[in-house]
Structure formats: C-alpha cells, structure tokens
Amino acid sequence: MDSLTSAILVFLGSSVFVILAGVALARFGDELAEKTGWGTLWVGTILVSVSTSLPELSINISAVWLEKSPGLALGNVFGANMINIFVIGLVALPFGIRNLFGHQGGDTQRLVQVAIGLVALAIVLAVSGDFKLGPASLGGLLIAIAYITGMRAVYKAGRTDMDLEDVPSLKGSARNAWIGFGVASLVVIVAGRYLAGSADTIAEISGISASFIGVLLVSIVTTLPEGSVTVAAAFRKSYGIAIGNVYGSCAFNIFIITFADLFHDGPLLRAMEGAHYVAAGAALMLMSMGYFIVRDSQSPALRLGRFLTPAIPVVYLVALYLVYSLAQR
C-alpha cells in the first residue's frame, strides 16, 4: 500500500470519528445548556467551539514549530473561518434562514461583532507590521486581550437574554453530560490529530503550495468538528449552539495566533502573504454577511437575509479561486 493510499484511508477513518464526536458534542452541549443554566449560545461559544477548534490549535502549533510553515498555519486560521460561515450558510438554506439566524438575542449579535472585530484586528496588525515582545508578540497579546474582553462582554449580554432561548427539555444528570462531553472532546483531539497528519502527507505528495493547502484542505479537515456540530445542532433545533459554535470558533481561531506566536521565531502575522490577505478579507466579508443576516432575521420581511444567505457559497468559491491564483505565483 503506497503512502498516498494510506494517508487517504487515515483521513477517511479519522473523519468518521470526528463527525460522530461532533454529533455527541452537540447533544451533550445542548444538555449542559439546560442543566447548568448557561444557555445554548454561551455553551456553544465557549465549551463547544473551543473543543471543536482543538484540531486547529494542534495543527497550527505543529505547522510553525515542527514544520516551520507559518503559511500553512495562517492559511488554516483564515480558511477555517471562511469554511465555518460557508457551512452555516448552506445549513440555513434547508433548515430555514429565520430558524437558524432568527430569534437570537443581544448576546448573539455581540458574539458576531467580537468575532468580526478579531479578524479585522489581525488584518490591521499584519498590515501595520507586528513585532516581537518577549516570547510572544505585540499582536498576539492584543488579540488575547481582545478575545478575553470580548468573551466577557458576550457572557454579560447573555445574562439579560436568557428568556429569549428555546432550550429543549432533555433527560440525564449534569454529571453524565459532563462525562459525555469530555469523552467526545477527547475523541476530537485524537482523531483531529490524525486528520491533520494525514492531510499534511496528502499536501506533501500533491505538491500544492502550503498557503492554499492551509486555506482549502487543512481548513476543511480541522473544521469537520465544527461542521458536524452545526448540522447536528440544526437537526436538534439548538440554533444557539449552532451560531455560538460557528462564531465562537471563528473568534477562537484568531486567538490561536497568540499561542502559535510562542512557537514561531518571529511574529506570525508578519508572515502574511497575498493569498492570506485574500483569505482574511474573505473571512471578514463572509462573517459580516452573517451579521447582517442575523440583524435582518429580527424583522418580518427578511429581504436582506434571502439575498445574502445564498450568496455566501458564491463568495466563498470566488475567494477560494483568488487564493489559489495568488498562491501559485
């Protein structure tokens, strides 16, 4: 059996485990939202999104530390954010735009704003020129401060919006839910690592540039947990989990730059190339489109949402083509 075949088999096998674990995360996250009283958005934003973003954290640290490939790490960060919005845009079409994006409180809008702000901050820091500050960088520290402050603001906003949530009544104790959530998270970590390794092997054999591989293949690999949770949550009508998972993951993906900086020789954002700027700009545009859909879903007409939601896949594919074109130069 040749190396490519083995890598593909590992990729497919790991994908199955990641998808099953994603379904479990949605289920136990839903139950924890009820039993703890934290609410589906907050559980999706912190517990679920961080758990499903562990593969991104693992592959990005490995890329800059072991593989010395900052382009792969940056491509994964912004590519993952692009795919997260691409997936939720696709999910909204069959499940209903208003169902998925509507009936959200002020905490949802605050979360989306924080995620968009973090991407914009990363772009500004990259353009202005980041510099090393001890073991980290100024950009990494600013991103960390912005993330922590933003999550605190989301939590505070959620305390006043608990009455807006429609949480299904589930059975089982909080203890069982924590155990189930922990086991599912562990499966994501282990399976996600094999996913990343097999994707890296496929990338090496294919000979495609690291930037594009990060934006396309690796980001698809590392966002499988988020995608599976989004679909599973939509089936369970836990739309707060779905929105919190997607935008919470987008915010945490930018926060990963802070950790990756510690393992890189210089500021990671200084390694940004043209393809990365296109991916970052596309992520910012797609996330902003999601924000306007959330805002529009509060009104009866839903004119903007009906136009923007089907446009999300189009914007993603156009951006992907531009990234590929720049990466080949």
Secondary structure by P-SEA (a helix, b strand, c coil): ccaaaaaaaaaaaaaaaaaaaaaaaaaaaaaaaaaacccaaaaaacaaaaaaaaaaaaaaaaaacccccaaaaaaaaaaaaaaaaaaaaaaaaccccccccccccaaaaaaaaaaaaaaaaaaaaaaabbbbcccccaaaaaaaaaaaaaaaaaaaaaaacccccccccccccaaaaaaaaaaaaaaaaaaaaaaaaaaaaaaaaacccaaaaaacaaaaaaaaaaaaaaaaaaaacaaaaaaaaaaaaaaaaaaaaaaaaaaccccccccccaaaaaaaaaaaaaaaaaaaaaaaaacccaaaaaaaaaaaaaaaaaaaaaaaaaaac
